[in-house]
């Protein structure tokens, strides 16, 4: 007849639940393992990319430094080639007007400061009307 304990009917669902939970755990563990492996690969690739970018940056900085040195050397060579021609021009002008440069230091000073522009003095802002003291609220302190 009827059994009150029902042991025979319940034993099969327990085994099927344990098997499905075990299978689910193994699938989740496998997916987690794949995620960890992919993250490790991504981290290694990013590390390699950082190293490559750092090397490229160092090479670019070296190239810029060499270009700046080359440009500076060319400017110095150009200045040296132009210096004798400008000296000859200044000697010709000195021969024409010797009285205009009685003090050679003043002429050198003018040549140096000719390329520099003086900065104008900063302007003071207008006085704000709210800064004026209000006579009605003047505090008297002893």
N, CA, C and O of each residue as an XYZ file, in Angstrom:
568
protein
N       0.792     -1.158      0.000
C       0.000      0.000      0.000
C       0.862      1.261      0.000
O       1.914      1.305     -0.637
N       0.417      2.251      0.700
C       1.146      3.507      0.727
C       2.232      3.467      1.784
O       2.053      2.964      2.893
N       3.340      4.009      1.395
C       4.415      4.099      2.380
C       4.544      5.549      2.827
O       4.488      6.476      2.020
N       4.712      5.713      4.099
C       4.795      7.071      4.627
C       6.190      7.671      4.450
O       6.312      8.894      4.388
N       7.170      6.914      4.373
C       8.537      7.448      4.264
C       8.863      7.822      2.831
O       9.495      8.856      2.616
N       8.485      7.074      1.888
C       8.708      7.374      0.484
C      10.176      7.337      0.101
O      10.608      8.166     -0.700
N      10.946      6.433      0.626
C      12.382      6.369      0.354
C      12.671      5.989     -1.085
O      13.616      6.521     -1.668
N      11.944      5.145     -1.649
C      12.204      4.661     -3.003
C      11.956      5.726     -4.052
O      12.678      5.766     -5.048
N      10.981      6.580     -3.877
C      10.634      7.587     -4.859
C      11.591      8.769     -4.829
O      11.821      9.371     -5.878
N      12.155      9.130     -3.697
C      12.995     10.310     -3.572
C      14.461     10.048     -3.895
O      15.175     11.013     -4.166
N      14.934      8.891     -3.887
C      16.352      8.603     -4.077
C      16.801      8.909     -5.498
O      17.932      9.364     -5.669
N      16.024      8.698     -6.487
C      16.422      8.966     -7.850
C      16.541     10.465     -8.148
O      17.521     10.837     -8.792
N      15.647     11.341     -7.745
C      15.833     12.770     -8.001
C      17.076     13.330     -7.317
O      17.706     14.227     -7.877
N      17.460     12.850     -6.140
C      18.657     13.328     -5.473
C      19.882     13.027     -6.313
O      20.755     13.882     -6.461
N      19.961     11.835     -6.862
C      21.124     11.472     -7.671
C      21.172     12.287     -8.949
O      22.258     12.668     -9.384
N      20.056     12.561     -9.552
C      20.044     13.348    -10.782
C      20.413     14.800    -10.495
O      21.043     15.437    -11.339
N      20.046     15.348     -9.337
C      20.408     16.720     -8.967
C      21.904     16.818     -8.683
O      22.537     17.799     -9.075
N      22.464     15.853     -8.031
C      23.894     15.865     -7.722
C      24.683     15.771     -9.024
O      25.687     16.465     -9.187
N      24.255     14.945     -9.927
C      24.960     14.793    -11.202
C      24.880     16.080    -12.023
O      25.872     16.497    -12.621
N      23.709     16.706    -12.055
C      23.574     17.945    -12.828
C      24.354     19.086    -12.170
O      24.936     19.911    -12.874
N      24.377     19.150    -10.838
C      25.151     20.174    -10.143
C      26.657     19.965    -10.348
O      27.407     20.931    -10.484
N      27.086     18.724    -10.368
C      28.496     18.426    -10.611
C      28.866     18.827    -12.034
O      29.918     19.425    -12.260
N      28.025     18.507    -12.968
C      28.274     18.885    -14.356
C      28.301     20.408    -14.494
O      29.156     20.945    -15.198
N      27.390     21.101    -13.842
C      27.357     22.562    -13.871
C      28.618     23.151    -13.247
O      29.173     24.116    -13.771
N      29.076     22.582    -12.135
C      30.304     23.042    -11.485
C      31.502     22.847    -12.402
O      32.346     23.738    -12.501
N      31.597     21.716    -13.067
C      32.718     21.450    -13.970
C      32.712     22.415    -15.162
O      33.771     22.873    -15.589
N      31.547     22.720    -15.692
C      31.451     23.675    -16.804
C      31.867     25.064    -16.341
O      32.612     25.754    -17.036
N      31.390     25.479    -15.169
C      31.753     26.793    -14.640
C      33.255     26.857    -14.353
O      33.894     27.875    -14.620
N      33.811     25.794    -13.821
C      35.251     25.753    -13.539
C      36.056     25.826    -14.838
O      37.080     26.506    -14.898
N      35.604     25.143    -15.850
C      36.279     25.184    -17.157
C      36.222     26.576    -17.770
O      37.213     27.059    -18.317
N      35.062     27.219    -17.680
C      34.934     28.582    -18.217
C      35.825     29.555    -17.445
O      36.434     30.446    -18.039
N      35.903     29.388    -16.126
C      36.765     30.249    -15.318
C      38.234     30.032    -15.691
O      39.009     30.986    -15.758
N      38.607     28.788    -15.932
C      39.976     28.473    -16.337
C      40.295     29.125    -17.684
O      41.382     29.674    -17.862
N      39.361     29.068    -18.630
C      39.565     29.729    -19.928
C      39.700     31.239    -19.762
O      40.526     31.867    -20.425
N      38.900     31.819    -18.886
C      38.978     33.259    -18.627
C      40.342     33.632    -18.061
O      40.931     34.632    -18.472
N      40.842     32.850    -17.136
C      42.150     33.128    -16.532
C      43.252     33.028    -17.580
O      44.154     33.865    -17.615
N      43.185     32.026    -18.419
C      44.199     31.858    -19.466
C      44.150     33.030    -20.447
O      45.193     33.555    -20.838
N      42.955     33.439    -20.843
C      42.828     34.564    -21.782
C      43.312     35.867    -21.141
O      43.950     36.680    -21.809
N      43.019     36.072    -19.866
C      43.499     37.272    -19.185
C      45.017     37.288    -19.114
O      45.629     38.340    -19.296
N      45.627     36.157    -18.856
C      47.089     36.082    -18.806
C      47.685     36.411    -20.172
O      48.678     37.132    -20.263
N      47.080     35.885    -21.223
C      47.561     36.201    -22.578
C      47.414     37.681    -22.882
O      48.311     38.289    -23.466
N      46.285     38.266    -22.490
C      46.047     39.691    -22.732
C      47.052     40.545    -21.969
O      47.581     41.517    -22.507
N      47.313     40.183    -20.723
C      48.284     40.935    -19.928
C      49.669     40.845    -20.550
O      50.377     41.850    -20.620
N      50.062     39.674    -20.998
C      51.377     39.520    -21.641
C      51.458     40.324    -22.934
O      52.484     40.942    -23.220
N      50.384     40.319    -23.713
C      50.385     41.093    -24.960
C      50.470     42.591    -24.669
O      51.179     43.317    -25.367
N      49.764     43.054    -23.658
C      49.822     44.474    -23.289
C      51.205     44.847    -22.779
O      51.705     45.933    -23.074
N      51.822     43.959    -22.020
C      53.177     44.215    -21.535
C      54.149     44.325    -22.707
O      54.999     45.215    -22.733
N      54.021     43.426    -23.665
C      54.881     43.490    -24.854
C      54.638     44.777    -25.634
O      55.581     45.399    -26.123
N      53.387     45.170    -25.748
C      53.057     46.396    -26.459
C      53.649     47.612    -25.757
O      54.142     48.529    -26.414
N      53.604     47.627    -24.440
C      54.193     48.738    -23.685
C      55.690     48.805    -23.928
O      56.238     49.893    -24.107
N      56.361     47.658    -23.939
C      57.807     47.639    -24.200
C      58.128     48.141    -25.605
O      59.079     48.898    -25.800
N      57.335     47.719    -26.570
C      57.565     48.165    -27.952
C      57.344     49.672    -28.069
O      58.134     50.369    -28.706
N      56.273     50.172    -27.456
C      55.999     51.605    -27.498
C      57.083     52.405    -26.790
O      57.441     53.494    -27.237
N      57.607     51.874    -25.691
C      58.680     52.566    -24.976
C      59.942     52.619    -25.838
O      60.619     53.646    -25.898
N      60.249     51.509    -26.502
C      61.416     51.504    -27.400
C      61.232     52.488    -28.551
O      62.165     53.203    -28.916
N      60.031     52.524    -29.122
C      59.757     53.470    -30.199
C      59.868     54.912    -29.711
O      60.389     55.776    -30.416
N      59.378     55.162    -28.508
C      59.460     56.503    -27.951
C      60.912     56.906    -27.730
O      61.284     58.050    -27.992
N      61.730     55.981    -27.253
C      63.146     56.280    -27.038
C      63.829     56.563    -28.375
O      64.641     57.484    -28.472
N      63.513     55.790    -29.391
C      64.094     56.021    -30.717
C      63.647     57.370    -31.267
O      64.455     58.103    -31.838
N      62.390     57.701    -31.106
C      61.883     58.975    -31.594
C      62.552     60.138    -30.868
O      62.904     61.141    -31.489
N      62.728     60.007    -29.560
C      63.409     61.059    -28.805
C      64.844     61.222    -29.278
O      65.339     62.343    -29.390
N      65.515     60.110    -29.555
C      66.894     60.181    -30.054
C      66.937     60.856    -31.425
O      67.834     61.651    -31.706
N      65.962     60.532    -32.273
C      65.920     61.153    -33.602
C      65.663     62.649    -33.484
O      66.274     63.439    -34.202
N      64.758     63.049    -32.579
C      64.477     64.470    -32.384
C      65.709     65.186    -31.851
O      66.002     66.312    -32.253
N      66.433     64.529    -30.941
C      67.646     65.122    -30.405
C      68.699     65.321    -31.478
O      69.357     66.360    -31.531
N      68.855     64.319    -32.334
C      69.821     64.439    -33.431
C      69.402     65.536    -34.405
O      70.245     66.286    -34.898
N      68.110     65.629    -34.682
C      67.623     66.666    -35.589
C      67.849     68.050    -34.992
O      68.224     68.983    -35.701
N      67.619     68.180    -33.686
C      67.841     69.472    -33.034
C      69.319     69.833    -33.047
O      69.668     70.993    -33.268
N      70.195     68.854    -32.814
C      71.637     69.112    -32.864
C      72.060     69.515    -34.272
O      72.867     70.427    -34.454
N      71.512     68.832    -35.248
C      71.847     69.153    -36.640
C      71.370     70.560    -36.985
O      72.094     71.324    -37.624
N      70.160     70.902    -36.568
C      69.615     72.235    -36.845
C      70.446     73.300    -36.131
O      70.696     74.366    -36.694
N      70.872     73.025    -34.909
C      71.693     73.972    -34.163
C      73.045     74.154    -34.848
O      73.550     75.271    -34.957
N      73.626     73.041    -35.308
C      74.921     73.129    -35.991
C      74.789     73.923    -37.293
O      75.664     74.721    -37.631
N      73.693     73.700    -38.020
C      73.471     74.453    -39.262
C      73.278     75.936    -38.966
O      73.776     76.787    -39.702
N      72.564     76.245    -37.903
C      72.348     77.647    -37.538
C      73.671     78.301    -37.145
O      73.921     79.456    -37.489
N      74.513     77.566    -36.427
C      75.819     78.103    -36.044
C      76.685     78.333    -37.273
O      77.359     79.358    -37.379
N      76.668     77.371    -38.210
C      77.460     77.522    -39.430
C      76.938     78.695    -40.259
O      77.716     79.458    -40.833
N      75.623     78.828    -40.313
C      75.028     79.930    -41.067
C      75.379     81.265    -40.414
O      75.665     82.245    -41.101
N      75.355     81.292    -39.076
C      75.706     82.526    -38.370
C      77.166     82.884    -38.595
O      77.501     84.062    -38.721
N      78.039     81.886    -38.648
C      79.459     82.145    -38.884
C      79.696     82.659    -40.299
O      80.549     83.520    -40.516
N      78.943     82.133    -41.262
C      79.119     82.598    -42.641
C      78.531     83.991    -42.818
O      79.035     84.773    -43.624
N      77.481     84.312    -42.083
C      76.877     85.637    -42.207
C      77.619     86.671    -41.370
O      77.542     87.862    -41.673
N      78.322     86.263    -40.344
C      79.020     87.202    -39.471
C      80.072     88.031    -40.213
O      80.103     89.245    -40.013
N      80.935     87.453    -41.057
C      81.910     88.288    -41.766
C      81.245     89.296    -42.696
O      81.725     90.423    -42.817
N      80.159     88.920    -43.352
C      79.504     89.865    -44.265
C      78.853     91.010    -43.487
O      78.877     92.152    -43.947
N      78.274     90.727    -42.320
C      77.672     91.802    -41.531
C      78.744     92.675    -40.909
O      78.531     93.873    -40.721
N      79.906     92.090    -40.582
C      80.995     92.897    -40.041
C      81.521     93.851    -41.104
O      81.858     94.995    -40.800
N      81.593     93.392    -42.343
C      82.060     94.263    -43.423
C      81.076     95.409    -43.639
O      81.485     96.540    -43.901
N      79.770     95.117    -43.529
C      78.767     96.164    -43.688
C      78.864     97.183    -42.555
O      78.752     98.386    -42.792
N      79.071     96.708    -41.322
C      79.160     97.641    -40.199
C      80.435     98.464    -40.282
O      80.446     99.618    -39.854
N      81.503     97.900    -40.819
C      82.747     98.668    -40.981
C      82.553     99.754    -42.029
O      83.056    100.866    -41.860
N      81.838     99.457    -43.102
C      81.553    100.455    -44.124
C      80.697    101.575    -43.549
O      80.939    102.746    -43.843
N      79.692    101.233    -42.727
C      78.826    102.269    -42.161
C      79.585    103.084    -41.118
O      79.331    104.278    -40.966
N      80.516    102.452    -40.397
C      81.314    103.191    -39.425
C      82.260    104.149    -40.138
O      82.531    105.241    -39.638
N      82.758    103.753    -41.292
C      83.648    104.629    -42.041
C      82.879    105.830    -42.574
O      83.445    106.917    -42.692
N      81.625    105.658    -42.892
C      80.824    106.753    -43.414
C      80.419    107.711    -42.300
O      80.473    108.925    -42.498
N      80.014    107.206    -41.134
C      79.566    108.053    -40.024
C      80.325    107.679    -38.753
O      79.786    106.963    -37.909
N      81.543    108.140    -38.600
C      82.300    107.761    -37.410
C      81.804    108.470    -36.157
O      81.991    107.938    -35.063
N      81.191    109.621    -36.256
C      80.762    110.353    -35.070
C      79.503    109.751    -34.436
O      79.236    110.008    -33.262
N      78.725    108.957    -35.180
C      77.484    108.413    -34.643
C      77.745    107.330    -33.604
O      76.905    107.086    -32.738
N      78.910    106.675    -33.685
C      79.211    105.634    -32.708
C      80.503    105.988    -31.986
O      81.522    105.323    -32.171
N      80.467    107.003    -31.187
C      81.637    107.406    -30.426
C      81.922    106.388    -29.328
O      83.082    106.180    -28.971
N      80.888    105.752    -28.788
C      81.054    104.763    -27.732
C      80.771    103.379    -28.312
O      79.611    103.081    -28.596
N      81.781    102.514    -28.503
C      81.528    101.203    -29.114
C      80.682    100.295    -28.228
O      80.000     99.413    -28.750
N      80.700    100.476    -26.918
C      79.867     99.649    -26.047
C      78.382     99.935    -26.253
O      77.556     99.025    -26.202
N      78.058    101.165    -26.480
C      76.652    101.531    -26.695
C      76.134    100.886    -27.975
O      74.989    100.438    -28.019
N      76.966    100.833    -29.024
C      76.549    100.203    -30.283
C      76.319     98.712    -30.095
O      75.358     98.158    -30.631
N      77.197     98.056    -29.334
C      77.029     96.629    -29.089
C      75.774     96.381    -28.259
O      75.049     95.412    -28.488
N      75.529     97.252    -27.308
C      74.351     97.097    -26.470
C      73.075     97.266    -27.292
O      72.099     96.542    -27.099
N      73.098     98.233    -28.213
C      71.927     98.449    -29.064
C      71.693     97.254    -29.971
O      70.544     96.888    -30.220
N      72.766     96.634    -30.476
C      72.604     95.482    -31.359
C      71.999     94.307    -30.600
O      71.164     93.584    -31.142
N      72.414     94.111    -29.343
C      71.875     93.003    -28.558
C      70.414     93.239    -28.195
O      69.601     92.317    -28.262
N      70.082     94.454    -27.815
C      68.717     94.718    -27.369
C      67.765     94.971    -28.536
O      66.555     95.061    -28.327
N      68.287     95.088    -29.763
C      67.403     95.337    -30.903
C      66.487     94.149    -31.154
O      65.341     94.328    -31.567
N      66.987     92.920    -30.906
C      66.167     91.730    -31.131
C      65.199     91.465    -30.000
O      64.240     90.713    -30.173
N      65.428     92.066    -28.847
C      64.565     91.818    -27.697
C      63.489     92.892    -27.614
O      63.758     94.081    -27.785
N      62.307     92.462    -27.356
C      61.205     93.394    -27.169
C      60.930     93.510    -25.683
O      60.868     92.507    -24.973
N      60.768     94.723    -25.221
C      60.457     94.916    -23.823
C      58.980     94.654    -23.598
O      58.127     95.054    -24.390
N      58.703     93.977    -22.509
C      57.316     93.702    -22.175
C      56.715     94.944    -21.545
O      57.350     95.591    -20.711
N      55.508     95.277    -21.936
C      54.880     96.441    -21.305
C      54.535     96.118    -19.856
O      54.268     94.968    -19.509
N      54.546     97.144    -19.024
C      54.202     96.959    -17.623
C      52.738     96.551    -17.525
O      51.895     97.077    -18.252
N      52.435     95.622    -16.635
C      51.029     95.200    -16.527
C      50.169     96.350    -16.028
O      50.564     97.122    -15.155
N      49.001     96.434    -16.601
C      48.067     97.495    -16.236
C      47.336     97.121    -14.961
O      46.988     95.961    -14.741
N      47.107     98.132    -14.117
C      46.360     97.883    -12.897
C      44.874     97.865    -13.229
O      44.397     98.699    -13.999
N      44.143     96.918    -12.651
C      42.705     96.878    -12.925
C      42.031     98.078    -12.272
O      42.531     98.605    -11.278
N      40.909     98.511    -12.819
C      40.213     99.656    -12.226
C      39.694     99.293    -10.839
O      39.364     98.141    -10.558
N      39.632    100.305     -9.983
C      39.174    100.080     -8.619
C      37.671     99.827     -8.638
O      36.890    100.591     -9.207
N      37.305     98.746     -8.006
C      35.902     98.349     -7.981
C      35.138     99.250     -7.012
O      35.665     99.649     -5.973
N      33.909     99.561     -7.358
C      33.113    100.454     -6.512
C      32.749     99.788     -5.199
O      32.515    100.476     -4.205
N      32.695     98.476     -5.175
C      32.349     97.790     -3.929
C      33.511     97.816     -2.944
O      33.323     97.484     -1.773
N      34.709     98.202     -3.387
C      35.859     98.287     -2.499
C      35.841     99.561     -1.670
O      36.506     99.629     -0.636
N      35.107    100.552     -2.092
C      35.035    101.795     -1.315
C      34.373    101.512      0.036
O      33.410    100.751      0.123
N      34.899    102.130      1.067
C      34.338    101.914      2.395
C      32.996    102.639      2.497
O      32.826    103.770      2.041
N      32.076    101.945      3.103
C      30.764    102.546      3.324
C      30.820    103.309      4.638
O      31.055    102.716      5.692
N      30.606    104.616      4.584
C      30.751    105.454      5.762
C      29.700    105.121      6.809
O      29.951    105.293      8.002
N      28.549    104.655      6.401
C      27.493    104.370      7.355
C      27.849    103.143      8.203
O      27.363    103.007      9.326
N      28.678    102.271      7.683
C      28.995    101.044      8.385
C      30.423    101.025      8.911
O      30.945     99.958      9.237
N      31.053    102.165      8.999
C      32.435    102.212      9.457
C      32.489    101.827     10.931
O      31.746    102.364     11.752
N      33.377    100.891     11.254
C      33.513    100.438     12.620
C      34.533    101.312     13.333
O      35.581    101.642     12.778
N      34.223    101.674     14.544
C      35.141    102.465     15.346
C      35.739    101.510     16.381
O      35.030    100.943     17.213
N      37.051    101.352     16.306
C      37.724    100.479     17.256
C      38.691    101.290     18.093
O      39.273    102.265     17.619
N      38.855    100.889     19.321
C      39.755    101.597     20.229
C      41.008    100.797     20.419
O      41.904    101.217     21.151
